[in-house]
C-alpha cells in the first residue's frame, strides 16, 4: 500500500476507491461500497505522483464511461462532509462541456441534489446545489491544466454552511451565504455517479484516481495539505540488492 493510501485511511474515510486490486472497484473505506462500471472504463497507471504506477492504478474515462456507487452520499440534513480525489482533464472543453466529475442528483424530473462539474472554462470547477426550482452554486478557477494531475478536495461545515474548495493542497475559495441551505436537497434514489450525470450524460473526459468520501467529517486545511504533500512526493524505487542508489 502506498504512503498516500495509508495517509487517507488514517483519516477513516467512509469510502475510498483506490482503484487497486483485481477489479479496482472495491471500497477500502468503512462503507464497503463497490463501484459499478458503465461503458468499460480503461484501467491505467496511477496519476498520484507518490504511487507506484505499476502496482497502483487509475481509470481513464471518455463518453459514455463512468461509475455508479448506489444511493449514497446525498448529504441531506445537518452533516459535515469531505470529498477528495486526483484528476487529470484531457480536453479543453472540460468547462464549456459541463463535464461531470461527481454527482448525486435526481433524474426523475425534480433534478434535486448536488453536482461537481467543469464550469465556464477548462480551469474552473463548479459546485451546485439544485433545489429543483432554484440552483445555487459556487464556481472558482481551480487552476486545472490539461494533461496534468491535480489533487482536488471539497469540504462542507454545516454549522457555518461553509463550502471550501482546495486544489493541490491550497485553499482556492469558500462560500458561506446560501439562500436555501442548510440542508442539502433530497435526490431520490438516483445513484452517486463518478464521471457522468445521474442520467449518464455530460461525461468527463480524462483520468480519475483515489476518490475518498467522508460523511460526517470536514477535514481541516492542514489535513488536506498533508494529503497533497504525501501524494505529491515523487515515487522512488527501492535500492537494489547491490546497494545501487537511484
Order of alpha helices (4+ residues) and beta strands (2+ residues): alpha-beta-beta-beta-beta-beta-beta-beta-beta-beta-beta-beta-beta-beta-beta-beta-alpha
